[in-house]
């Protein structure tokens, strides 16, 4: 008898009371469809991760878990961000399933691509990345900044899959090894390629959000990029060293020029050139200190060994 893999779909949720009633039945329908077609086991689950929502999201998750056994949920003690919410769900699932698929709650990622991911796993792939084939639903600004984001990450030496966010299938075998990555500053889409194992990509078209508002504005996108670069690359430190060397060479040439002008009696007093040089060097120094400070801060947080997530409640628990 063929053994069917147990799939857990991990879905981070933050203030999703508007979209959850719309997308939860869609996730369940897709899960049941794969069960009926013999792709996965009937023990498969949909795991919602409440990331410290302030609305009725957690109550909705608890209600869903009471209505169908395929739904379950965990709630974090406070909001810890999307990456930590996904990580919490994956670590919760890794010992209870054969494969996981992480996907956002908003319905923008094509749910039907999950079956293609499972097919790739059945063909021997341990990691399957969901990759957006088009970004036509995004605004020009978001599409442009997203493209710059991936190009910047590549330039900084961070290994990522272009146009892949956090929609991916990962086997429990990979997750067991991934659990050995203990860093606090996490950037999942750059960390999974480091684990290795056979991987592939499934392409899909990204849709518009089905309900509610996006919780990932430009500020968070910039923060994610900074975290990704400083967590996985030291290229900015190399750039500082190269810039410092270039400025030193220019400064040395300037000293020689100033000495020659002095010896030939062609010196002219002027404050403009002096001010420009001071401002230029001051700016370079402050920028360099800021980048170095970012790394020092990351190192400081890592040495504390604080927990990356704290689960305060699980569906099905009886609280006195």
DAVEN-V944539 format. One record per pair of residues at least 6 apart in sequence whose C-alpha atoms are under 8 Angstrom apart, sorted by sequence separation. I is the first residue (numbers start at 0). J is the second residue. D is the distance in Angstrom with one decimal. If there is no record, write none. Layout:
# DAVEN-V944539
I;J;D
I;J;D
This chain:
# DAVEN-V944539
33;39;6.0
34;40;6.0
64;70;4.6
93;99;7.7
102;108;7.2
120;126;7.5
152;158;7.5
153;159;7.2
260;266;5.6
34;41;5.8
49;56;7.1
63;70;6.2
64;71;5.1
92;99;7.3
120;127;7.4
152;159;7.5
49;57;6.1
63;71;7.7
64;72;7.3
119;127;7.1
134;142;6.5
75;84;7.8
257;266;7.9
61;71;7.6
89;99;7.1
149;159;7.6
60;71;7.3
61;72;7.1
116;127;6.0
60;72;6.3
89;101;7.9
116;128;8.0
149;161;6.2
30;43;7.8
47;60;6.9
100;113;7.5
116;129;8.0
149;162;7.3
177;191;7.5
73;88;7.8
85;101;7.0
146;162;7.8
57;74;7.2
112;129;7.7
177;194;6.6
27;45;7.4
176;194;7.2
26;45;7.6
173;194;7.2
165;187;7.4
47;70;7.8
49;72;7.4
51;74;6.9
165;188;6.3
173;196;7.5
44;68;8.0
45;69;6.0
46;70;6.3
47;71;6.4
48;72;5.8
49;73;6.2
50;74;6.4
51;75;5.7
164;188;6.4
44;69;4.7
45;70;5.0
46;71;5.0
47;72;4.5
48;73;5.1
49;74;4.5
50;75;5.5
51;76;6.3
52;77;7.9
163;188;7.5
43;69;6.7
44;70;6.0
45;71;6.1
46;72;5.1
47;73;6.4
48;74;5.8
49;75;6.1
50;76;8.0
51;77;4.3
52;78;7.0
42;69;7.6
44;71;7.0
45;72;8.0
46;73;7.5
48;75;7.4
50;77;6.6
51;78;4.1
50;78;5.0
51;79;7.4
160;188;7.6
50;79;6.5
159;188;6.2
50;80;7.0
130;160;7.8
132;162;7.7
159;189;5.1
50;81;7.5
130;161;7.4
131;162;5.6
158;189;5.7
128;160;7.8
130;162;5.6
131;163;6.5
157;189;6.4
6;39;6.6
130;163;4.6
159;192;7.0
3;37;7.1
4;38;7.6
5;39;5.8
6;40;7.3
50;84;5.9
129;163;6.0
130;164;7.6
158;192;6.8
3;38;6.4
4;39;5.0
5;40;5.0
10;45;7.6
12;47;6.7
49;84;7.6
128;163;6.7
129;164;7.7
158;193;7.9
3;39;4.9
4;40;5.6
5;41;7.5
6;42;7.8
7;43;5.6
8;44;6.3
9;45;6.3
10;46;6.1
11;47;5.9
12;48;5.7
13;49;6.2
48;84;6.3
129;165;7.8
130;166;7.8
3;40;5.0
5;42;6.1
6;43;4.7
7;44;4.7
8;45;4.7
9;46;4.9
10;47;4.8
11;48;4.6
12;49;5.0
13;50;5.2
15;52;7.9
19;56;7.6
48;85;7.5
129;166;5.2
186;223;7.6
5;43;4.9
6;44;6.4
7;45;5.6
8;46;5.8
9;47;6.1
10;48;5.9
11;49;6.3
12;50;5.8
13;51;6.7
14;52;4.8
16;54;6.7
128;166;6.6
129;167;5.3
189;227;7.1
7;46;6.6
9;48;7.2
11;50;6.7
13;52;4.9
14;53;6.2
15;54;7.8
16;55;5.7
20;59;8.0
48;87;7.6
128;167;4.5
129;168;8.0
12;52;7.5
14;54;5.6
16;56;4.8
19;59;7.8
48;88;6.1
127;167;5.6
128;168;6.5
186;226;6.8
14;55;7.5
15;56;5.7
47;88;7.7
126;167;7.2
127;168;4.9
185;226;7.4
186;227;5.3
190;231;7.9
14;56;5.9
27;69;7.6
46;88;7.1
126;168;5.5
127;169;6.6
184;226;6.8
185;227;7.4
189;231;7.4
13;56;7.4
16;59;7.3
125;168;7.7
126;169;4.7
12;56;7.5
125;169;6.0
126;170;6.5
186;230;7.3
125;170;5.3
185;230;6.9
184;230;6.2
125;172;7.8
126;173;7.8
125;173;6.9
239;287;6.1
116;167;7.9
117;168;7.6
116;168;6.4
43;96;7.6
236;290;7.5
235;290;7.3
236;291;7.1
108;166;7.4
103;165;7.8
102;165;6.5
103;166;7.3
101;165;6.5
102;166;4.7
229;293;7.4
101;166;5.3
102;167;7.2
229;294;6.4
100;166;7.0
101;167;5.6
100;167;5.5
101;168;6.7
230;297;7.6
100;168;4.3
229;297;7.7
99;168;5.5
100;169;6.4
136;205;7.1
11;81;6.8
98;168;6.8
99;169;5.4
126;196;7.2
128;198;7.6
130;200;6.4
132;202;5.6
133;203;7.7
134;204;7.5
135;205;7.9
136;206;6.3
137;207;8.0
157;227;7.6
98;169;5.7
99;170;6.2
125;196;6.2
126;197;6.5
127;198;5.5
128;199;6.3
129;200;5.9
130;201;6.0
131;202;5.8
132;203;5.5
133;204;5.5
134;205;6.4
136;207;6.0
157;228;6.7
98;170;4.2
99;171;7.2
124;196;7.8
125;197;5.5
126;198;4.6
127;199;5.0
128;200;4.6
129;201;5.1
130;202;4.8
131;203;5.3
132;204;5.5
133;205;6.6
152;224;7.5
11;84;5.7
97;170;5.9
98;171;5.4
124;197;5.1
125;198;5.9
126;199;6.7
127;200;5.3
128;201;6.1
129;202;6.0
130;203;6.4
131;204;5.6
132;205;7.7
155;228;6.7
11;85;5.8
97;171;5.1
123;197;7.5
124;198;5.2
127;201;6.8
129;203;7.2
131;205;6.1
157;231;6.1
10;85;7.2
96;171;6.6
97;172;7.7
124;199;6.8
152;227;7.6
157;232;6.1
9;85;7.0
148;224;6.9
152;228;6.5
156;232;6.1
11;88;7.7
94;171;7.2
155;232;6.4
10;88;7.6
93;171;5.2
155;233;7.9
156;234;6.8
9;88;5.7
38;117;7.4
155;234;5.5
9;89;6.8
38;118;7.9
119;199;7.7
155;235;7.2
29;110;7.2
33;114;6.9
93;174;6.1
22;104;6.8
29;111;7.0
93;175;7.0
22;105;7.0
22;106;6.1
26;110;7.0
90;174;7.5
7;92;6.6
19;104;6.8
25;110;7.8
89;174;7.5
116;201;6.6
18;104;7.4
19;105;7.6
115;201;6.9
18;105;6.1
90;178;7.4
7;96;6.4
15;104;7.5
112;201;7.2
6;96;5.8
9;99;6.8
15;105;7.9
112;202;7.8
5;96;4.9
6;97;6.2
7;98;6.5
8;99;5.6
9;100;6.0
10;101;5.9
11;102;7.5
12;103;7.6
112;203;6.8
4;96;7.4
5;97;5.1
6;98;5.0
7;99;4.8
8;100;4.8
9;101;4.6
10;102;5.4
11;103;6.1
12;104;6.2
4;97;5.5
5;98;6.4
6;99;5.5
7;100;6.5
8;101;5.9
9;102;6.4
10;103;5.5
11;104;6.6
4;98;7.0
6;100;7.5
8;102;7.4
10;104;5.9
109;203;6.3
108;203;7.8
109;204;6.8
108;204;7.6
109;205;6.5
108;205;5.4
109;206;7.3
107;205;5.6
108;206;6.6
107;206;4.6
106;206;7.5
107;207;5.4
106;207;7.7
107;208;5.2
83;185;7.6
106;208;6.0
107;209;7.1
82;185;6.9
105;208;5.5
106;209;5.9
82;186;6.9
105;209;6.2
82;187;6.8
105;210;7.0
105;211;8.0
184;297;7.1
184;300;8.0
183;300;7.2
184;301;7.4
183;301;5.7
182;301;6.3
183;304;7.2
183;305;7.3
183;306;7.6
183;307;5.9
22;209;8.0
21;209;7.6
21;210;7.8
18;209;6.6
18;210;4.8
17;210;6.0
18;211;5.8
17;211;5.4
15;211;7.1
13;214;7.9
87;308;6.3
87;310;8.0
83;307;6.4
84;308;7.4
83;308;6.3
79;307;8.0
79;308;7.0
76;308;8.0
77;309;8.0
75;308;6.8
76;309;5.7
75;309;5.5
76;310;5.8
75;310;4.4
76;311;4.9
74;310;5.7
75;311;5.4
76;312;7.9
73;310;6.6
74;311;5.8
75;312;7.2
73;311;7.7
74;312;5.2
73;312;5.8
74;313;6.3
73;313;4.3
72;313;5.8
73;314;6.3
71;313;7.9
72;314;5.3
71;314;6.0
64;314;6.8
64;315;7.8
61;314;5.8
60;314;7.9
